[in-house]
Amino acid sequence: MTDRRNYVSHSAHWGAFSAAWDGNALDVVPHPADRDPSPILGNLRNALRHPARILRPAVRRSWLERGPGSGPRPLNDEFVEMDWDKILPLAAGELSRVSGEHGPEAVYGGSYGWASAGRFHHALSQVHRFLNVALGGFVRSVHSYSAGASSVIIPRVMGQFESVTRRNITWAQIEEHTDMVLAFGGMAVKNSMIAAGGVTTHIERGAMDRASQRGVAFHLFSPLRDDFPPEARATWHPVQPGTDVAVMLGMAHTLLTENLHDGDFIGRCCEGADVFFAYVLGQTDGVAKTPAWAAELSGVPAQTIAAVARKMVACRSLVTVSHSMQRARYGEQPVWAAMALAAMAGQIGLPGGGYNYSLGAMGHTGRQLNAVPLPTMPQGRNGVANFIPCARVSDMLLSPGQEYDFDGKRMVYPDIRLVYWAGGNPFHHHQDLNRLRRAFSVPETIIVHDNVWTATARSADIVFPATMTLERDDIGAAGTDPRLIAMRTAVAPAGLARDDHDIFADMTDVLGKRDLFTEGRQPREWLEHLYEPTRQALQARGRHAPAFAEFWERGEIELPSEPDDGGVLRAFRADPDGHPMPTPSGRLELGSTTISDFAYEDCRAHPAWFAPDEQPTSKYPLVVVANQPATRLHSQLDFGDYSQAAKIRDREALRIHPLDAAARGIRTGDAVKVFNDRGACLAGALVTDMVMPGVVNLPTGAWYDPVEIDGGSTVCVNGNPNVLTRDIGTSKLAQGCCGQVTIADVAIWEGELPEIRAYGPPPLVSGKDGDLLPGLG
């Protein structure tokens, strides 16, 4: 038995915990305050010494032999393991060459911020700081795959993204004030188990249970029955994927034609209502957006649409939209239409009422904001102006110099010669992975930091083994969790793995800029430095403000919260002139002259219905919903015990309705092939009525494992749905990702099941012999 004295406090994006290492596995104990801890913690048990770990620095052999720009990068290409004193000058020299010949505009710095809950070892901050110091800048990305469309449309028509999503409706308000919740896309607790920086208590399931018992009516509009936990006792309205906007417009039509909308609120607080109302009534396009019209498109009965609309203005109602709604073509529209519908009900700004984008989509929302600043690693100044929306990586690499539209600007894709990636796996986030593989063959050099051999690491030329979070000290914190966590080391690093910061510090040493990067601080000194603003803010508020040593010994400290006052929306409701919203009109914009002036054909001057431009056909009759997994964070630790326990035939589980399964002779436990014109993957079938007919559900995050079978075609044998999804922007406005839905068909896999190779290293050879290292021996 592990000695309890050896347990250390730590935190992950799926919760705070304590842990102890017994030499073979990790014992994990959730935070004592967390009554509903995430089972994802179970993936940590076998992760630290898994065969997928990268143990030594490595260089692709073909890159060593032929130099930068040596062509395609097969995922099972051979790598040469090297010592740190050889590989660091090699990487530094390549950075110097590319920036010297082409400028820092030729370097793309990729990261996605989910590698660790720590505030210091935050891979995105570290790699950005390094490139800013070492090169003077780099091409960056903006926004996210999760919220790419909403991050653009909400500031245009409502207000600052964080202020209207985070400091708005809380679960406490719902428990006390709300009577009815219209949740488009649902509030699955598998999603709210996740929060950047971690949480010490998961409150969503309990809050929904208490609210439901008080009488709150939760209405779920989704193709998946379990997009709410059972505790919510939600009424499920199965809706055809991509048609939620039609349902919203049908409700708006009911409110308008039955004179149930709040004219006073619209007049005081909204702009462009006349344009939106004319569209709803069909005056602009000849099509009235009636409940019957919406029913024909969505499958939700017209009487249900009208009845829910009437009910929402007769009680305290709340409209929510999940991230999933806007991860599709025209994804801006459900975010905007839901705000317009809530505005017509006139309850925006009321406690527990109105509109809250992404409530329940992650653990950040529905909580009170912290009243003190959190430790934050400074990134320095980026001297490169160019950037891309993060989901346009393949477009950038495949089409340098091509012009494209984004949020009212005419942009140009840069000519990227070197990609530097740390703390992320685009072969999880990105769409059309076969296209991404082609894109990753374009740069002259790819450098990756990772702790495991993901497809991204296998696609690199230079690979640095990074530590896992439990192999280093850090500080864990989230903006809506009232605790600061000392993330203490539980085990020594595996192999020759090093912290990202140490790798960058030594690389800047080679480049003669170490002091600029480290500012003369060791990692422990950085932690103390980053902690100090939080301590001073606590002290200024008269709160207990322990010195760093005391905080570290205790393992955590309490942080005060801002009042649950509804933030800017409640202040705006009370006094629209005194507290205007940061939009062009100072109001909530149901119609936007700014967006109208962009003249985009795929985004109008008001919320609008656009028919999905990829719909089921006789060839591909099923809609694939590629949502977030319940057993891991994105693709992290897919090899972990908890993630693997949910596999079927060792592959990701595909949920299919009994009617669709019967038509194909599929039973639970069968191996199946999911395919369309872009690609194919193998999965294990789970026959269930938790999905509506015509829809199959294959979560993202299974590690990409392409194998050439079926006469030379490439199939991901591990079940990654992003071999099927489209790599196309949501619209010219936001250029967000369209990874949530696509079309495909499913068939029983008749052949022998290929071996899964994703969870081990590529072929490795020792690089100690000089003949393997031209010019370096």
N, C-alpha and C positions, 0 to 999 in steps of 0.2 A: 504494500500500500504506500502511496506517495505521502510524504510528510507534509502536513498542511502548512508548516512553516515555510515551505518552499514555494507556495503559491504567490504569484505576483499579479498586481492589477494591470489590466490592459483594456483595449477597446477596439472594436471593428465597426465597419459601417452598418452592421446588423446587430450591434449591441455591445454594451460594456460587460466585462467578465473578469474573472481571475483564472489563472492557469498555472499548471506545473508540468514539467517535463520529467519523465521517468527513465529517459535514455532510449526509449523506443516509440512512445506515443505521448500525446498531450492530453492531460485531463483538464477539462474546461467546466467552470462553474459560473452560471449567469450571475449578473449583478443581483444582490439580495433584494433590491427595490423593484425588480422587473418581474411582475406576476405573469407575463405572457412572453417569455424570452423566445428569440428566434431559433428554430431548430437548425438553421444554417450554421450555427456555431459547431455543430457536429462535423462539419467538413474540416475543421482545424486539426482534428485528432491525428490523422495520418499524413498531414500535408508537409510537415517540416522536413521530413527525410524521404519524401516520395521519389521514385525513379524519374519523375518529370523534372526534378530540380536541375538547374544549371549549376555545375560545380566548379567550372574553371572558365576563364576567358577563352573565347574561341573566334576563329576567323574562317570564313568560307574558303575552302581550298582553291576553287576556281578563281576567286578574287585575288588571292595571294599570288597565284601563278600568272594570271593574265592582267591583273590590275583593275582599276575602277572602270565601270561600264562594260563588264565582261559578259553581259547578257542575262538570260533568264535565271531565276533563282529557284530551282526545284526544292520542295519542302523536305526531301530526303537526300539532299546534297551532302557531301562530306565536309566536315569542319575540322580544322586543326586547332587543338588546344594549345594555348600559349601562356606564358607567365605575364604577370602584371607589368613588369619592367620592360617587356617587349611590346605589349599591345597598346599601352597608353601612348608612347611616342608615335606608334603607327596611326592611331586614331587622331591624335592631335595634328600630325602632319597632314592627314587627309582633310581635316577641317581647315587648316591654313591654306592648303592648295585650292580648295573650292572657293573659299571666301576671297582669296587673293586674286584668282582668275576671273571670278564671276560676281563677287560681292556677296554680302550676307543675304541679299534678295534671292540667292540660289539655294538657301538652306531652309527647309521646313522643319519646325519644331513641333512634334506631335506628342500629346499626352492627353489623358482624359480625367485625371484626378481621383480615380477610384482605387488606386493601388494601396492606399493606407488611410486610416482615419486620423493619423498624426498630423499635427500642424507644422512641424519642422520637416519631417521626411515626407513631404507632400511632393510627389514626383513631378507634377505639373509645375509647381513653383521652382523646384530645384533645376529642372531642365531649362525653363525659361530664364532663370537667373544666370545659369551658366552661359547660354547662348548670347544673352545681352552683354555679359562681361567679356566673354572670349571673342565674340565676333562683332559686337556693337548692335546686334539685333538679328532677326530672323522673320520668316513668314509664319504667321500664327493662324490659328483658327478661332472662330467666334461661335458662341451659343453651343448647343448640345444636340446629340441625337434624340434624347428624351423629349426635349422641349424646343426644338428648332423653329417650328412655326409659331408657337405661342410666344416665344421670346421676342418675336418681331411684331406680331399683331397687337399684343396687349399694350406695349408702350405707345403704339400709334393711336389707339382708340380708347384707352382706359387710363393708363398711368404706369409708373415705374413698376417693373415686373415684381420685384421682391416685396414692395410695399402692399400691392394689391393681392398677392398670393399668400405671403407669410403672415403679415399683420392684418388679419381680416376676420374670418370666422374661426372660432376655436371649438374644440370638442366640448368644452365646458358650456359654451353658448348653446350648442345643439342640444345637450342634455337638458338645459333649462328652458330654452325659448322656442326651439324649432318644432313645427308640427308635421312638416312634410319635406322630404328630400328627393329631388329629381336628379338621379346620378347617371349621366351619360358616360358609359364605359365602366361604371361601377366603382367600388372601393375595396378591392381585394386586399386582405391583410398580408398576403405574400409580398405586396408592393410596399405597404407602410411598415413592414419589418425593416426596410432599408432607409438609412438617412446618412448623408455625407457627414462624416465626423462622428457618427454613432449616437445612440441614445441609451440612457440608463433605464428607461421604462417604456414599454410598448403599451400605449393606452387605447388604441383604436378599437380593438375588439370589445373591451369592457365598456367603452363609451357608447358604442352602438347598441350593446345589450341593454344598458340602462336607459338609453333614449327610447329604444323600441318598447321596453316594458312600460315607460311613461305614456306611450301612445304615438310616438313619432312614426310616420308611415314612410318607409324607404321604398322608392321605385327605381328599379334597375332596368336601364335600356342597354342591352348588350346581347351579342350572340352566345355568350357564355353564362350559364346559370349561376356558377359559383364565383362571379365577380363581386359578390358580397359574402361575408361570412354568415353562417347559419344564425348567429346571434342577432343579426339585423332584422331577420324575419321579413326580408324584402319581397316585394311583388315583382316578379320577373316579366319583362316585356321583351321577348325575343325580337331583335331588329336585324334586318339584313345589313351586313357590314358596309359602312360607307354611306348610310342613308340617315344618320342621326339628324343632320341639318334639315332634311325634309320633315321629320317629326317636329322639330323645334318650330319650323315655319308654319306647320299645320296648327300648332298651339297658338302661335302669334296671330294667325288668322282668326281663330276662335275669339281670342281676347279683343281683337280689333272690331270684328263685325258684331259682336255682342256687347260692345261698349263696356268691357270689363277692365280695360287697361287703365292705369293710373295717369290720367292726363296732367294732373298737377306735377307729379314727379317728372314726367317727360318734359313738360314745359320749363321747369326750373333747372333740371339737371342734365338734359340730353341735347345733343346737336344732331341734325340730319334725320330726325324721325320721319319727316315728310317723305324723304326719298325712300327710306326703308318701308314705310307703310304703303306707299304706292306700289312697290315691288310685291309685297305680301298680297295685296288686293288684285294683282295682275294687271295693273294699269300701265306698267312699263313694258311688259312682254306678252300680255294677253293670256297669262296663265295664273289664275287665282290659286294661292297656296293653301287650299282647303284641307281639312282633315282627310277627306276622301282621296284627294290628290296625294297626300303624304302616305296614306295607308297603302295605296297601290304600289308605291316605291319601296316602302320600308317593311311591309308585312304586319305592322302594328295596326290593329283595327281603328277605324275612324272614330267610333264612339269612345274608345279608350283615349285617343289623343284629345278629343274635345273635353271629356270628363276630367282628365288630369289637369288640363288648362284651367277649367272653371274652379277646380279645387284649390289650385295654387294661389289664386287671388282671394280665396275665402279663409285662408289661414296663414300662419307664418311659414313661408316656404323658402327653400334654398335650392338653387340650381348649381350643379357641379359638372365638371368635364374632366375626364382623366387624360393623362399624357397620351394614351393610346389613340384617342380620337384624332389627334393632330399629327400622328406619325403615319400619314397617308396622303395621297394626292389631294390637293385643296385643303390641307389640314388646318389652314388658318380659319376656315369658315365655321366649323363647330365651336371654336373658341369664341369667335365674334358673335355668332348667332345666339349662343347661350347667354352671353352678356346682354344682348338686345332683348331676349325673352324675359330675363330677370328684371331688366329696366322697365318693361311694360307692366310687370306685376308691382313695380313701385317699392320694392323692399330692399334695394341695395343700400347698405349702410346700417340697417337695423340689426340688433343682436340676433344671431342665429338665422338671419334671412338674407335674401338677395342672391349673390353670385360669388363663388370661390373656385377659380380654376385650380385644378390638381389636388384638391382636398382628398386625402386618402390615397393619393398616388405615390407618396413617399412619406416617411415618418417626420419630415420637416414641417408639414403643414398641420394646421389645427392646434398649434401650441403657442404659448406666449414667447415673444422674443426675449433674449437675454439683454439685460440693461447695461452690461459692461462689455468692452471689446475683448475679442478672443486673440490668442497668440496667432500672428500672421507672418509668414516668411516673405520678406520683400523680394520682388522679382527684378528690380532695376528698371532701366529705361530701354525700350525697344526702339532702335533707330530706323527700323523698316516699317513703312506705312502700309504695305500691302498685306492682305489677309484673305482667308476664304471662309465661307460657312463650313462648319466642320464636316458635314456630310458630303462635301464636294471634293473629297480627296482624290478619287479616281479621275474625275473630270480634270482636276488640276494637273495630275501627272501625265495623263494621256493627251491633253490638249493645251500645251503651253502657248501663251499668246492669244488664246481665244477669248473673245469678249462674252460677257454674260451679265444679266440683270440681277440686282440684289437690293431690295429695300430702297428703291428710288435712285440707285447709283448704277452707272455703267462701269463694270469691273473688268479686269484682265487677269487671266490666270498666269501666275509667274512661271518661269522656266526653272524648275527645281532640279538641282544636280545632286543634292545630298539630303537625305531624310534622317533626322535624329529623333528617335522615339523612346520614351521612358514612361513606365507606369500605365500602360494601356495595351489593348489588344484589338486593333481595328478589324481583325478577322472574326470578332464577335459583333461589333457595332455596325459594321458597314453592310451594304446590300450588294447583291450580285457578286459573290465572292470570286467567281471565275473571272469576272472583269477586273476585280481588285488585284488578283494575281498577275494579270497582264499589266496593270498599272504599276505594280511593285517591281516589274522587270525594267522599268524605264530609268529610274535614277542611277547615277554612276555609283553611288555608295549609300548603303543603309546601315545605320548604327542603332542598336537596340540595347536598352537595359531591361532585364527581366529576371525573375527568380525561377521561372519554369519555361520549358521548351514549348511555348505556344506557337501557333502558325506564324505569328509576327516575328518571333525570335528566329524561327526556321527560315524566314524570308530575308533575314538580315545578312550583311557581309561581316560586320564586327559585332560580337555579342558580349556584353558585360554581365557577369552573374551578380544580381542584386540580392540583398538580404530580404527576407520576409519580415513583416512587421514585428513578430515576436522575437526576432533576433537583434533588436535594437531598442534604445530608449526614445521616447517621444512624449508628446502631450496630446491627448484626445479631447476634442470639443466640437460641439455643434451649436449653431446660432439659436436653436430653440430647445436646447436641453440644459437643465439647471445644474449641471455638474461639470467640473473640469477633472479629467482623469489622467493620472500619472501612468503612462504606458511603459511598463518596465520590462526589460529583457528577460525572457524565460529560458532561452537556450542560445548557445554559441552559434555563429553562422555556419551554414553547411558548406563544406568544401572551401573554396577560396572566395566565396561571395562577400561583397563589400556593400556598405551603404552607398546610395546614389550620391550623397553629399561628399563622401570620401573619394569616390571615383572622380567627381567633377573637380574637387580640390586638387587632386594630383594631376589632372589633365591641365588645369589652369596653371599649375606649377611648371609643366612642360612649356606652356605658352607664355610664361613670364608674367602671369596675372593672378597668382594665387592670393595675394593679400587683398586684391580687389574683390575676389569672390568670397573669401572666408572672413574678411575684415579682422583678421587676426584671432578669430575665435575657434576653439575646438567645439565639437557638437554639444557637449554638456554646457559649455558657456553660451552657445546659441539658445539652448532651452531656457536657461536662466534669463537671458536677454529678452526672449520672446514672451516669457511669463510676466515680466515686470510691468508692462502697461495694464494688464489685467489686475495685478496686485494693487497698483496705484489707483485704479478706478474703484476697486473695492474699498480701499482706504478712504477715498474721497466721499464715498456714500456712507461711511461709518460702519462698514461691514468688517467682519474678521478678514484680515488681509495677511495671511502668513507669508513668511519668507519662503523662498523656493525650497530650501532644505526641508522645512516643515511640511510643505505641500507634498514633496516627493516621498517623505516618510509616511504620511497619512494615506497617500494613494488617490485622494480626491478632495475637492473642496466644493462647497455650494456656491452657486452664482445667482444673483437676484434677477428677476424677470421684469420686463415692462408691464404696465397695466393692461388688462384685457379690455381695451377701450375701442376696438374696431378700427383704429388707425386712421389713415387718410380718408377712407371711404365714409366713415361715420362723421368725421369733421366736415367733409364736403357735403354730405346730405343735409347737415344742420345749417350750413352757410355756404352755398355754392359760390357766391361772389367773394367771400372772405377767405375761403379755402378751396380755390379752383384746382382741378386736376391738371397735371402737366401734359395736356394735349393741346393742339393748336387752338381749339375753341375754349379750353378750360372746362369742358363738359365731357360727359361720356358720349362718345361719337357712334351713334347708330348709323350714321352716314359720314363718310370721310372725304372731304374735297382733296386732301393730300393724296390719298390712295387713288382717287379718281384721276388726279393729274398725272399719275404714273402711267396711265393708259395700258395697264397690263390686261391681256385678254383672259388670264386665269385668276384674276382677283378684281372684283368690281368695287364700286363706291360704297357698297353696303354689304351686309351678310347675304350670301346668295347660295342657291342650290346649283352645284355642278355635278352632273351624273358621273359616277366613276368611269374613268377612261380605260379601265381594264375590268371586264365583267365576265362571269362564267359563260363558257361556250360548250358546245357538244364535245369538243376535244378535251377541254379542261373545265369540268362542270362544278368543281368544288372551290370554295373560298378558303384559303389558308390564313388563319389568324396566328401570327408569330409574336406572341406576347412574351413578357418577361417571365423567367422561370421561378418556381416556388422553392427550388432546392439549392440555389446559389445566388450570388450577386453577379448578374450578367454571366460571364463565362468563368469567373474566378473560382478556382478549386473545383472544377468540374470532375476532377479525379477523386474528390473527397468522398468519405464514407456516405454522408447523407445524400449527396448528389447521385452517387452510383447506385444506392439502394432503390432509387425510383426508376432506374432504367428497365427496359423490357428487351430481352435478348441482347443485353449489354449496350443498347442504343437508346436514344431519347424516345420518350413515349409520345405517340401521336394519338390524340383523342378523336374519335369518330362516332357519329350518331348511329344507333342500331340500324336505321333504314338504309343509310349509305353503306354501312358495313355489309349488310345482308346482300345488297345489290352486287357486291364485289366478292362475296364469299369469304369475308374477313372475320376472324374471331380474335378476341383478346389473346394476346401472346404471340400472334403471328408476326413474322418479319414482313414489312411492307416497303415498297418503293414509292416515294412521293416525287412527282416529276412535272416539269413544264418545259417550255422551249429554252429557258435559261440554264436549267440544270436539274439535278436529281439528288436525292439523299435516301438513305435507308433509315427506318425507324421501327419501333415496336408498337403494335396496335393495342389500344385500350378502347374498347367499345363502351360508350356511356351516353346517357341522355343529358349530360351536363353541357353538351354543345347542341345547338339547334341543327336540324337537317340542312344539308347543303354546305356545312361548315366543318372544317377539321382544324384542330388546334395543335400546333407544334411549337413549343417554346424555343426561344433563342438560347444560345450559350453552350451547346454541345461543341466541343473542340473540332474545328474544321479538319477533316481527314479525307482528302480526295484520293480516289483510287481509279485507275483506268480499267473499266470493265465494260461489258456489253458491246464488244466490238470496237473498243477504243474510246467510248464516251467516258466522261469523268463523273463519278458519283461520290458524294460525301458519305462514307459508310457509317458515320457516327450520328447523323441526324441533325445537321445544322441547316435550319430553314432559309438562311440567307444565301444559299445557292439558288434559291427560287425567287427571292424578292427583287424588286426593280430598283436600280440605282438612278433615280430621277428626283428632281426637287419637288417639294410640295407645290410651289408656284414661284413665279419670278419675284414675288415679294420677299419670301423668307428663305427659299431654297433649303428647307428642312428635309429630313429623310422620309422615305415612304416605306419603311420596313415593317409596318404592322400587318398589312394584308397583301395577298396576291392570289392568283388562281393556279390550280394544278389538278392533277388526278392522282389516285392512289390505287395500287395493285399489289396483290400478294407477291412477295419475292420468292421465286421458285428455285433459284440457284443456291449454291453453298454460300454461307455468310462470310464475307471477307474479314480478316483479322483487323482489329482496331489498333492502329499504330500511333495514335495521337499522343498518348500519355507517356511516351518514352523519348529519349534523346535521338537526334539524327546520328548517322555514322560519325564517330569521333576518332581522330588519330592524334598521337602525341606530336607536339611541335618542338620538342627539345633538340631533335636532330637538325643541324643547320641546313641540310639539303632540302628540307621542307619549307624553309623560310628564305626565299631568294632576297638577298640584300639585307637580311636581318641576322643571319647566323653568326 
